[in-house]
């Protein structure tokens, strides 16, 4: 097994912005201080929450009033039961990456992965 032997030189911190990325990003930068400025630490704010990637991919509509997790929960109630955070990995096989590639935060994520 070699996965643990390679050094990590980049850290990506993903966070849900709940509609206010500038405020949340500023708070995170203040908390990280010099660590953020002196290292390969990249911040990835998602406009609402990570569930928006799933919603965009599956064409599930959401808004500031009906957040992605709520929209996904409503969708699941209609089709498969209740949505739970621990089910996030199970969506990977259902994702339409062509649709998802139009999401700004996912595009930013892909750019970070290329570094």
N, C-alpha and C positions, 0 to 999 in steps of 0.2 A: 504494500500500500504506500503510495507516494504523495497522496493529497496533503498530508500534514508536514511534508518536508520542505515545501516551497515557501519562500518568504512572501508575506503580504506587504505590498508597498502602497496600497490604496484602500481607503475606507469610504464607503458610500453610506451616508445617513439618510434614510428615507423617512419622511414624516408626513402625517396628515395635517393639512392647513385649516381645515374646517372653514374654508372661504376667505382666509386672511393670511396669505403666504408672507407678505412683507413683515407683519408683526411677529409671526412665529419664527421666521428665518432670523430676524434681528435678535430674538430671545436666545435662539440656539447659538448664534455667533457670540453673544455675550457670555453664555455659559462655557463655550469652548475656549474663548480667549486666544491666547498665543498658540495653543494646540491646533486650532483651526488654521491659523495663518502660516505656521511653520511646517506643516505636514501635508501629505496628499489626502486631505479629507475633503470630500465633496458632499454638498448638501443637495438633496432632491426633495423639494416640496411638492406634494400632490394637492391640487386645488381644494378638493374636499377630503377624500379618503381613498385608500388603495382599491376599494370596491369599484371605483369609477372605471378602472381598467377593465374589469369584468363586464360592467354595464355597457361600456362603449363597444366592447367586443361582441356582446350578445344582443346589441340593439335594445337595451333596457333603458328607458328614459328616466332621468333624474334631474333634480334642480336644487337650488339653495334651500327650498322649503321641503323637498322630498329627497333627502340625501341618498347617495348611492347605496349605502348599507340598507336603508329602509326600502328603496326600490328593489334591491336584490331580494330582500326578505319577502316582499309582496309577490315577486316573481316566483320564488321558491314555494310559497304557500299555494300558489295556483298549480304548480307543476310537480313538486317533489317533497314538500314538507317545509320545515322552518330552516332559514339560513342561520348558520353559526360560523364564527370566525375560524374555527378549526377546520372548516370545510374548504378554505381558500385554496389549498393545493389541489383539490379535486377538480377545480375549474380549468386547470392547465390544458387538459385534453379537449376541452370544449371551446377554447378560445379561437377566435378568428383574428389572426395576427395582421391580416391586411386591414381590417377595420381598426384594430388597436393601434396600428402604426400612425394613425391620424391624431392620436391623443398627444398633446404637447408634453405632458410629464413622462409618458412612455418614450417619446422621441428623445427627451433629455436623458432618460435612463440608458437608452441604447448608445447615445454619444459617450456617456461615462464608461460604459462597458468596453468601448473601443480604445480608451486611453491605456 
